[in-house]
Amino acid sequence: MTKVTMYSTGLCPFCQRAEQILLRKGVTDLNKILVDVDVSEREAMIARTGRRTVPQIFIGDLHVGGFDDLAELDRKGCLTLMLTR
């Protein structure tokens, strides 16, 4: 399974929903970076993605975007393939 990294906050409902999709797809080793705990991680997220909102999700080194983007990949049937590369 491809490594998945998600920039998140502790109370974000979209982050929780994204995590549920990933768990349902078999992701067991999610690297969750809490940007509300460490401000430097928020700055790193913005520098890496150009976005300020969470979640921001990476499958391997590919930035797939936020929750809506992840859900769209799942609906189109692309997410499983991306996770198993």
N, C-alpha and C positions, 0 to 999 in steps of 0.2 A: 504494500500500500504506500502510495506517495505521501510524503510528509505534508501536513497541513498546519499552517500558522494562522491564528486569528487574533487581531487586535480587538480588544473588547473592554467593557467596563463591568463592574459587578452587578449593576442593576438594569442593564440594557435589555429590554424584551426582544429586540431584533437579534441581539447576540445569542440569547437563549434559544430562540427559534432556529438560528443558523446552526448552533451546536446540535440541536435535536436532529436536523437533517443529516449532518455529518455522522452522528452516532448511528442513525438508521442505515446509513450507507456503509457502516463498518469501520469508521475511523475510530480507533481506540487510543491513539497517541496524538492528541490535539495539543499543539503548542499554543496555549492561550496566554497572550500578553495583556495584562491589565493596565491600561493607560491612565486610569483614574488613581492608581496607586503610585505610579512613577511618572512624573511629568516628562522626564527625558525620553521615556518610551513613546509618549504622545508626539513629541517633537520628531522622533525617529519615524513614526508612522506617517506623519505629514510629509516628511522629506522623501520617504519611500513611495508614497502613493499619490501625493498631491491632494489628498482629501483629509477632512477634519472630523468626519463622522465615523462612528463604529456601528457594526463591525466592519473591518477590512480584512479580507480573507485571501490567503495565498495557498495555492496548491503547488507544492514544490516551489519554484521561483516565480511562478506565474501569478500575477495579481488578478483575481477573478472579480474583485469588487466587494460590494456589501451584500446584505441579506437578499435584496430583490434580485441581484445578479446571480447569486447562488441558487435561489429558488427557480429562476428561469432556466439555468443549466440543468437542474434536476428535472423540470417539466419537459425539457427537450430531449432528455435521455443522455445528455453529454456528461453529466457529473460522474457516473459510475466509471466510464472510460477514463476520464481524467484522473480519478483516484487510483486506478489500477495500473497506470503507466509507470 
